[in-house]
Amino acid sequence: YNPEINANLFKFFMKDNDGIEKEIHYIGSKPQDFEMSESIVITGKLDDEVFVAEEMLLKCPSKYRAKRSL
């Protein structure tokens, strides 16, 4: 993400459940807490080797998950 060049383009790599990795271009700013997401669901279209995401849904870790004791 480089807002000085284009604040409305967020690029990253993503691996699907089959282990296939693709470059993703999301038209929009980088979502808050992106790095903390447990999983991401994107919709869009494949344009050559780049997936252009139109929508992105982030699943954040649950704050209700039981903590493990040591």
N, C-alpha and C positions, 0 to 999 in steps of 0.2 A: 504494500500500500504506500503510495507516494503522493500525498495531497498536493505537493508543489507542482507536479506534472499533470495529474488528473485526479481530483478529489472524488470523482464519481466512478472510479474503476478500482476494484479490489481483486488482486490476482493471488491465487494460492494453489497448491497441489492437494489432491484428495484421493484416498484409496477406498474403493468400494468393498462390499462384503466378499467379493470374489478375488480380492487382491489386485485388481486392476487400478493403476494410478493414472490420473488425468490432470491436466492443468485446467483450473477453473477461473473464469473471468466473471465476476459479479458486478453488474451495473448498479452501483450504489456505494455508499461509504462502508468502511469496515465495521461490522456489528460490534457493539459493546460486549465484552466478555467472550469474544470469539475463541481465545486460547483456552478458556476454562470449559468449553463445551465437551460433553460426553460423546455426542454424535451430532451430525448435521444432515438435514434432508434438503436437497436442492431440486428445483424444477427448472427446465429450460431446454436447450437443444445443443446437439453436438455439431460444431462447425469445424470441419476438418479434424484436427487432433485436439482442439480446445473445446471444452464444454462451456457454453455461455449460460450462466445461471440468471434466471429472471426473478426467482423467489428463493429465500433461504430461511429455514427453520432450525434454530439451535436448541438442542436439548442439554440443559445444564445439569450438573450433579444435584441430586436431591439433598436438601438440607435436613430431610427427615430420615435419611439413611442411618441405620444403627452404626455406632462407632465400635471398632474392635478393641477389646482390652488386651493389654500385654501381660 
